[in-house]
Amino acid sequence: MPLIKTIKDGLNKTRIGFWQRAAGLISGKKSLSSLERSELEELLILSDVGVAASERLMNAIKQGSSEKTAMERLKEEMLGILSLDSNFEFRISNLAAKPQVWLIIGVNGSGKTTSIAKLAHYLKGQGQQVMLAAGDTYRAAAIEQLKKWADRLGAEFIGSKTGADPASVAFDAVSAAQAQQADVLLIDTAGRLHTQKHLRDELGKIYSTIGKKMPGAPHLTLLVLDATTGQNAVSQIKLFSQAAKIDGIILTKLDGTAKGGIVLAIAQELKIPVLFTGVGEGMEDLLEFDPAAFVDSLLER
């Protein structure tokens, strides 16, 4: 199934809510009345776009080229927000250091462990040898769940007993990945409540330990967020950023929200790219984020 079709299907619930009303409001118009602009801005705010991104979009519609329709100006500005000026480029086929060590962080309930499995499936589909490490040692269920996924996927697994030192597990995992010449090591971490300082401090210890074993690692830190939490996701990013340099976002449950504007809020306010979106329960439903397909899908009537 083509990528844009998959995103379109996954965003059906989002599209038929606020965004369908927004598209209907501006479709075919070159300019909007003050009343229409107020209504559109309200729809953007309600869809979790956030104040900063909403203001930018409304300015583009109001002051943009008179040769273009309001819809064209809106789409262009949305793409401008999502096309981040970043040195980071996600290219599976051009991984530099081997093994690549990716740290996956996020709160309980965000879909973190399942996202790791889907990401491993995606990487294996790209021909990469993947290893999974259960760094969430606080919950036996987390270790068992990741082990089951590794077995299903045919991926190597590194784990320990409940209560083990997460940094020690991460160290052993990097050692094993180096010895077995894995391409990518995905390290799960405890489902940290972003308000718990001692758990954020532990994340710093994991960083330090991994870096001593393999200079430059971790090469990528991905934060898993639940799209249905709306603006709370922005707060989570800000607090996690105090303990980690977040390279990208895995935004889960995008198919389960009638809003979806949080993608734009994250890009505008925090300048962190959404790299993957979850639009379903299946292994194939973790998609590499495509800004153009996302915008077109939202605003298609």
Buried (B, 14 or more C-beta within 10 A) or exposed (E): EEEBEBBBBBBEBBBEBBBBBBBEBBEEEBBBEEEBBEBBBBBBBBBBBBBEBBBBBBEBBEEBEEEBBBBBBBBBBBBBBBEBEEEEEEEBEEBEEBBBBBBBBBBBEBBBBBBBBBBBBBBBEEEBBBBBBBBBBBBEEBBEBBBEBBEEBEBBBBBBEBEBBBBBBBBBBBEBBBEEEBBBBBBBBBBBEBEEEEBBEBBEBBBEBBBEBBEEBBBBBBBBBBBBBBBBBBEBBEBBBEBBEBBBBBBBBBBBBBBBBBBBBBBBBBEBBBBBBBBBEEBEBBBEBBBBBBBBBBBEE
